[in-house]
Amino acid sequence: MYDQESFLSMDLMEEVFAKFDWPEPYLFEDDFDGINVAFPLSNFFFTESLDGDITVEFLTEDTGQEAGLHLGHALLVFVPVSDRGNEPITPGLIGNELPFRSEEKARNGIYNACTIMLTHLRTVIEGDYSWVQKYVEMRDKKRTSSE
C-alpha cells in the first residue's frame, strides 16, 4: 500500500475555521493522525480517511468513554432520529460527492463539520459532555433490545 497525499493541513484548518464566529478561543494541535482543535474545555479531533472524508472524533479524556465517539454519535442525542423530518438536520452543508481525496473535499468536509458543530454542539464546545451518558444509554438500550 502506498501513502496517499493528505489534504488535511494546519493551513486548510486555519482557512476554514476563520470563516466562522466561534464562541470560544481555540488552538490547533498537529498530530500524526490528524489535527486536534482544542477549545478551553473541549477537543475536536479531525482526521481524513483514505477516501478523503473528514471525520471529527471526541477525545477519550473528554468523554470518559472508549475511543471512537464522533459527531454522528452526538447528533443522535442532540437531534434524535424520531425528531427528524424530511429536511436536512443541518442546513447549509456542502455536498461531497468526490470519491477520492482532494483539497476541495477536505475543505468541504472541514466546513461541514464546523457548520454541524456550531449548529448543534455549542454546549459541547463550551465543555458540556452530558450528551455522552445519554448516548451510552441509547446505545446500551438498543443492544439489549436486539439480543
N, C-alpha and C positions, 0 to 999 in steps of 0.2 A: 504494500500500500504506500502511496506517495503522499507527501504533505501537500494539502491544498492551501492556497493563499487565503488567509483570514482577512476579512474586511472590517471586522470589529476592532476599532482602534480608539485610543485616547482622543485623537483629533476628531474623529467622527462623533464620539460621545459628546465631546465639548460642543461641537457644532449643533447637534440636535438638541441637547439639553438647554442651550442658550435660547432656543425658540419658545421656551415655556417659562411661566412665572411660578417658581417653586415656593411652597410655604415654609421651607426650612433650608438653611445653607447645606451644601453637600461638597464632598471631596471624591475624586476618582482615585481608585487604588488599582493599579495594574497588577494582574495576577497571571500566572502562566496559562490558566484555563479560561480566563475571561477578565471582566472588569467589574469591580465592586463599586457601587455608588453608596458611599457612607454618609448618611444623614446623622444628626446628633444622637438620635435614639433608634435608628433602624438602618438596615442594609438591604440593598437590592443587587443581586449578582447576575450580571449579563453575560451570556455565552452565545456562541454561534455554532449551530450544528453543521454536520458535514454537507447538508444541502442548503445551508445559508440561513436557516430560520434562526431568529433571535429568541432565546428563552431567558426568562428572569426568575431566578430562584431566591428563596429566603435562606439566610444562614441559620444553621442549627443552633448557634448560640443565641439567636433572637427568638426562634420559635420554641425551643426546648423539645423539639421533635427530631425524628430521623431526617436525614438529608433528603432532598428531592421535592419539598413543598415549593410550589411555584405560583405565578399569578393566577393560573387557572383554578387552583385549589382555593385561593382566596375569593375568587369570583363566585364560586359555588356557595359561599357563605353570604357575600355582600349582595349578590343578585341570584337568588335561588332559581333553579330551573322552573319551579312552579310559578314564579312571578314573571317569567319572560314571555313576552308576546311574540309577534311576528317581526317586530322592528329590531334592529341591532341593539344590543345592550350597551354598546359604546359607540355613539355616533362619531363620525369623522375619521375612522380608521382608513388607512391606505391599503388597497389590495396588494398582496404579494404573490403573484402568480408565477414568478420565475422559478424554475425547478432546480436552479443551481446558485452557487454563491456569486454575489456581485456586490459592489459598493451600494448600488441602488437598493438592493434587497435588504442589506444591513441597515442602511439609513432608514428605510421604511419600517423595518422591524423595531428599531430603537424608538422611532417616532410613535408607533402604535403602542409600545409598552409605556412610554411616557404619558400618552393620552389615557390609557387604562388606569395607570397609577393615579393621575390627577382627577379622573372622573370618579373612581370608586374607592381608592385606597389612601386618601388623605390622612385618615386616622392612623393608618399603618406607618406612613411617612413620619408621623409625629410620635411613633413608638408604641401604638396600641396593637398588641398581638392577641387580643381576646378572641379574635376570629379563629385562631388555631384550635382552641378547645372545641369550638362549635364544629369545625371541620372534622376533627378526630371523632367526635360523637356521631356525626353524619356517616362518616366512613365506616365506623365500627357497627353502627346500626345496619347499614347496607350489607356488610359482610355477614352478620348473624342472620339476617333475613334471607340471604341467598344460600345458607348452609342447610 
